[in-house]
Amino acid sequence: VQLQASGGGLVQAGGSLSLSCAASGSIFDINRMSWYRQAPGKQRELDAVIVSGDSTNYADSVKGRFTISRDNVKNTVSLQMNSLGPEDTAVYYCSAHIRTLARWDTYWGQGTQVTVSS
């Protein structure tokens, strides 16, 4: 199983970016899909999570600005980020809790850089 993230880049403060993450491989089911961020010198932290049934939860710092969504047919999760500020600069990682033939495991994407200039 692999998760491939894309969509990062450089944007000015107040702008928007959309991240996408595609899961591939021998996937039987996907439960939780999430986006995390890790800023330089800081621990990785959860931004948003969406579970099967499309219930979502957000960190307080991104509520009202970020929207997480998923496509259960394509096994993708997206993060629409609006009203970005320099504090959102980080490497963003997608994560998914996936069932393969034998077990459930959590998988991570490779990370995509988001840089917001002031």
Phi, psi and omega per residue, in radians:
V1 nan 2.393 3.093
Q2 -2.331 2.543 2.991
L3 -2.016 2.222 -3.123
Q4 -2.063 1.998 -3.138
A5 -1.689 2.616 3.108
S6 -2.675 2.886 2.995
G7 1.898 -0.066 3.124
G8 -1.239 3.049 3.110
G9 2.838 -2.856 -3.118
L10 -1.870 2.310 -3.141
V11 -2.512 2.642 3.090
Q12 -1.387 2.712 3.102
A13 -0.971 2.404 -3.094
G14 1.615 -0.194 -3.098
G15 -1.496 -3.018 -3.075
S16 -2.300 2.668 3.012
L17 -2.508 2.673 3.061
S18 -2.164 2.230 3.093
L19 -1.832 2.597 3.100
S20 -2.383 2.636 -3.124
C21 -2.515 2.214 -3.105
A22 -2.005 2.281 3.082
A23 -1.716 2.394 -3.140
S24 -2.450 2.794 -3.125
G25 2.118 -2.819 -3.098
S26 -1.462 1.372 -3.045
I27 -1.783 2.180 3.079
F28 -1.711 -0.571 -3.117
D29 -2.845 2.639 3.052
I30 -2.238 2.219 3.111
N31 -1.695 -1.634 -3.058
R32 -1.467 2.356 3.014
M33 -2.195 2.401 -2.958
S34 -2.472 2.820 2.951
W35 -2.167 2.311 3.075
Y36 -2.103 2.850 3.010
R37 -2.309 2.663 3.030
Q38 -2.426 1.936 3.091
A39 -1.504 2.750 -3.129
P40 -0.962 2.261 3.091
G41 1.343 0.098 -3.111
K42 -2.117 2.840 3.095
Q43 -1.350 2.714 3.065
R44 -1.163 2.370 -3.119
E45 -2.335 2.631 -3.092
L46 -1.389 2.281 3.050
D47 -1.710 -0.834 -3.031
A48 -2.721 2.593 3.117
V49 -2.433 2.514 3.059
I50 -2.348 2.304 -3.108
V51 -1.902 2.954 3.084
S52 -1.045 2.348 -2.963
G53 1.752 -0.142 3.024
D54 1.209 0.380 2.977
S55 -1.290 2.400 -3.069
T56 -2.147 2.774 3.059
N57 -2.579 2.507 -3.057
Y58 -2.287 2.622 2.947
A59 -1.168 2.593 -3.114
D60 -1.006 -0.588 -3.057
S61 -1.199 -0.308 -3.093
V62 -2.044 -0.090 -3.135
K63 -0.998 2.321 -3.142
G64 1.479 -0.203 3.134
R65 -1.976 -0.646 -3.093
F66 -1.874 2.554 3.069
T67 -2.315 2.163 3.097
I68 -1.744 2.478 3.106
S69 -2.577 2.864 -3.131
R70 -2.480 2.702 3.039
D71 -2.084 1.885 -3.049
N72 -1.290 -0.313 3.091
V73 -1.389 -0.766 -3.104
K74 -1.559 -0.091 -3.097
N75 0.990 0.842 3.121
T76 -2.136 2.706 3.012
V77 -2.300 2.421 -3.103
S78 -2.180 2.739 3.081
L79 -2.346 1.954 3.049
Q80 -1.588 2.122 -3.073
M81 -2.039 2.079 3.141
N82 -2.052 2.861 3.107
S83 0.887 0.841 -3.088
L84 -1.234 2.541 3.078
G85 -2.239 2.911 -3.138
P86 -0.959 -0.485 -3.140
E87 -1.206 -0.209 3.104
D88 -1.534 -0.069 3.107
T89 -1.103 2.151 -3.074
A90 -3.086 2.986 2.900
V91 -1.578 2.252 -3.100
Y92 -1.828 2.314 -3.105
Y93 -2.092 2.380 2.976
C94 -1.664 2.697 -3.136
S95 -2.517 2.567 3.127
A96 -2.549 2.473 3.084
H97 -1.717 1.909 -2.894
I98 -2.132 2.437 3.033
R99 -1.761 2.125 2.991
T100 -1.702 -2.812 -3.052
L101 -1.029 -0.700 -2.956
A102 -1.886 -0.380 -2.957
R103 -2.812 2.950 2.987
W104 -1.709 2.406 3.067
D105 -2.538 2.790 3.040
T106 -1.739 2.247 -3.136
Y107 -2.027 2.688 -3.107
W108 -2.193 2.518 2.967
G109 -1.399 3.081 -3.009
Q110 -1.457 -0.172 -3.129
G111 1.641 2.469 3.074
T112 -2.375 2.347 -3.036
Q113 -1.404 2.305 2.992
V114 -2.091 2.153 3.130
T115 -2.157 2.174 -3.134
V116 -1.986 2.088 -3.126
S117 -1.624 2.557 -3.112
S118 -1.548 nan nan
